[in-house]
Amino acid sequence: MPKINLSGMSVEALMDLRKRVDEMLLERRAELEKQLERFAVVGGRRVVRGGASALKGRKVPPKYRGPSGETWAGRGARPRWLVDAIKGGKKLEDFLIDKSARKGRKKRRSKR
């Protein structure tokens, strides 16, 4: 691409150049949006990438139980009661709920 001396161009020439650049950018954007639309549709279904996690908002059984009956599922920030207990010398494993004592959850069958 040849180097253009912008400082030596007239105002009209600069405005024309700006207009041509804007047009080229709009054309390129339209091309990219068409390509993106083709990639986003797979097998008749629209594929959405990114966004929220598939597990967000889903309830899970608690993994840890505190001395006063508080529970924590192991997601997110550690609760204060657990942080205080760990600072006091306890270990995280001390608060684990025995998996065999949990109520049996029914396994979901996949819809394939």
ABEGO torsion letter per residue (X at the ends): XBBBBAAABBAAAAAAAAAAAAAAAAAAAAAAAAAAAAAABBGGBBBBBEEBBAABGBBBBBABBBAAGBBBAGBEBBBAAAAAAAAAGBBAAAABBBAAABBBBBBBBBAX
